[in-house]
Amino acid sequence: MAGRDDERKLLNRFIFRLVSFWFTTLISFSTVRRVSFADWQVRAKPPETHLKANDMQSPLATQTLWMSAWCVFFISGFARAETGAGEAAIWTRHTLDAGDVEAGKVGADGVRLADVNGDGLPDVATGWENGDAIRVCLNPGPEKSREPWPGVTVGRVKGAEDAVLVDLDGDGRLDVVSCTEGNTRTVFVHWAPASAADYLNPEKWVTATVPGLEKKQLWMYALPFDVDKDGDADLVLGSKGEGATVGWLENLGTGRDLSGWPYHVLYKAGWIMSILAHDLDRDGRTDLVFSDRKGSSTGVYWLQANPDSAAAPFAAPVCLGLQDREVMFVDVVDWNADGRDDIAAAVKEREINLLVQPKDIQSLWVEVKLNAPGGQFPDRFGTSKAVKIVPLAPGKPPGYFVTCEKADGDLSGVFWVDFGTGGESSSFHDISGPEGVKYDRIEMVDLDGDGDLDLMTCAERPNMGVFWYENPTIP
């Protein structure tokens, strides 16, 4: 699949350049043929006499003129084919974990961050869906962040949709949980080595299934979260397709014996994209926010933490908005700085929508579309996948950072937006150019230590691996 995407992009660029050459050559020959033989001759003139305009149309001048025009048009076509969005990609891409077919690293699907070794730097876990590698890469620090990161394949399972770092057995070392779909349809735990010195040794990792979840659902997402407040990490899980749910796997504190861990269903789903832990009502208890992409009840949902610890951990799910829409990844942020948290959502086909929290959280949330024609971002980009709202740099207003899928041909797949207010239209800034097709979720983090936030993501197609774009705002 990755190879076909690369070939399609190269073919599109070749066709564009070929058409540019044919069109400009046709104009050149057509114009030259209309110039008479007499006009090609430079007539002798006294030194003080100025040449007429048509006296300058010698064969050399005419050919030079049209050759120059052809070059300009061809080069502009080349540039358009290379950047796709009409402007050069201004953020440099640094690959931290490259694709490798033989190593099972095909189709990186998501980036999840945690500090593995206690050095204060975010490390990253990734599942490679179209191969079978489950990977952890350790952040080498700002000075070496632009180089490939040290990494380890913690397990080999097919159909991975998500991989997340969490200490499930309580031994102080971060294990990895992977969620799989396809024919695998299982949640796996990849147990970390006993010694920190062996963390990057793949032979020291042990992979196990969660028996109660094996072959049960198309598992899409896992969120480590202590649901029952007993001090150990449970897992909130989401799936897609027939029998899909949002629920939580209860950690019984039995170490690596997972045989009796029960799964509690919270919601019957269609296709879960995001699950976030956030105190949405700011009552001191952490709630859950999730997005459901497909099925009969799509939208953005809130699971309020129940204040009665003896009852169920959450109240019934409440749809906050975007019902009957294809909602992709979401982000929680106080967009308008009113002290209440809002939700930004990437919505198909090309929308970035806000759900603005009212004074009474139980009241109707206001839906606000990106201030652009028709509420859609331009079709020089792919279709909506993920969104994050953060300042471009300290002291700057918030910007929207967006990744896409279906960024075929000359379309760009990563960009950022100045959100227009009032009568001001939003402005769109390319980040990636046309190099990728299907990107994934976003992490905004300062990786080079210069004070502004860089954008980390991955591309499932083509097989570009895991990488980050360097924010150029602060040199």
Helices and strands as residue ranges (DSSP letters): H 2-34, G 38-40, G 53-56, H 59-83, E 92-97, E 112-114, E 123-127, E 133-137, G 142-144, E 151-156, E 160-166, E 175-180, E 187-191, G 196-198, G 202-204, E 206-209, G 211-213, E 218-225, E 234-240, E 245-249, E 263-268, E 272-278, E 287-292, E 299-303, E 318-321, E 327-333, E 342-347, E 351-356, E 366-369, G 373-375, E 383-391, E 398-405, E 414-418, E 427-430, E 438-439, E 443-445, E 454-461, E 465-470
